[in-house]
Amino acid sequence: MKIAVAGTGYVGLVTGVCLAEHGHLVTCVDVDEKKVELMKKGVSPIYEEGLPELMVKNMERLTFTTDYASAYRDAEVIFIGVGTPEKVDGSANLKYVYTVAKQIAQSVEKDCVVVVKSTVPIGTNDKVEDFIRSNLVHSVNIDVASNPEFLAQGTAVRDTLHASRIVIGAGNNRCRETLEKVYKTFDSPKLITDRRSAEMIKYASNDFLALKISYINEIANFCETIGANIEDVAAGMGFDSRIGNKFLKAGIGYGGSCFPKDTKALHWLGNYYDQEFKTIKAAIEVNDNQKLKLLKKARQYYPSLEGLQVAVLGLAFKPGTNDLREAPSIVNVGILLDDGASIRAYDPVAAKAFDALYPGKLTYCDQAKEALNGADLCFIFTEWDEVRALTPEDFCSRMKTPIILDGRNCYSVESFEARKVVYDSIGRKTVNTLF
Ligand code: UDX
């Protein structure tokens, strides 16, 4: 099928490349000329495992352009995969979705189905359909379908090619049949529903996962208070298939492009309809506090952070990505710098992007070990393999004072027990043989 995809971020680009892998002819549209030039050469603008290889493999079915009019003119299906960032009040900003909708209305010369993949507030698909229909330049039939994505960064290609489910929210048969044709060769279960339910499935899923993380983090904090071990507790809970053993990893809170934004957006929408989501509100509050958990721990050991040398291991919001959106590292580094600490940081892929946030303020190391040299304190924000591979010996031999605050529970507590060290992690016993 002839398909156009608007937006080449995580959602748009991965969708476009995976559709090409399934034999469709795909034109990916973006406003950013530099990005488009890169992609034309087969270079992926995002760090995502397997994506560059798949792009190169399917290059003959992939076109990249800034010329939206030619891309949309005779497409059978147009996917909208642009961002819906949060506004100051927490609601979703739909300006990019509507910009694309307007361009579609002005350009299409053939009947087509417009598919909203971006995460949008419930009811948006109805509005986008009305908007496109009332702005059409040519006399054509346009239907809008909701087809939310559930990909996670780092596993985006696998999550798209072998999705846990393909949700198709369609208003009529033509629309549903077109989407079924698009996904005919995909092996995932398909759920056909109305558009509002499809939009709701996306928010309900993401917010439930965020809630699960905040829940386990609260349990972890309490485990510290009462002397239990969160890993055993989570393992014990996970045997119950009603709970499941995934997304029970305690840490310094969730970041990324979805959970923070989607929790706030649904909370905002609930309030708009005078129906507050109290559970989601709690998930957000717990997460905001959790992000500062290591700093609170640090102040137990050093009343003032001024003049300290701090090693920071991991900057990205999770391993496998260079994405820094809502990464716990950002707020922590800001406070550390304000308090007068100097920072040596390590991240295998996100250092350059981080430097743009705090230009020239941090020293970046090529190896995790180097960041530890001479440090008074170490913060671990991301559980990269390179960080997990460090040994207690690395910390003890390189740091001036081996105080390790591990926000991702990278090592076993026991491995530090025979050392002169502070090893303080999340929801587990602290090893303190220093003070
Ligand atoms: C998430 C959803 O997984 C995906 O389905 C949705 O489409 C987009 O949002 P993503 O943000 O890429 O994907 O990453 P994910 O792996 O879900 O992790 C999100 C955050 O939660 C990370 O900061 C991670 O460290 C944290 N997390 C995850 C935990 O703290 N504990 C866990 O058990 C799982």
Residues whose N, C-alpha, C, O or C-beta is under 5 A from the ligand:
A	BS01	UDX	E149 F150 L151 A152 Q153 I213 F247 L248 K249 G251 G253 Y254 G255 G256 S257 C258 F259 F317 K318
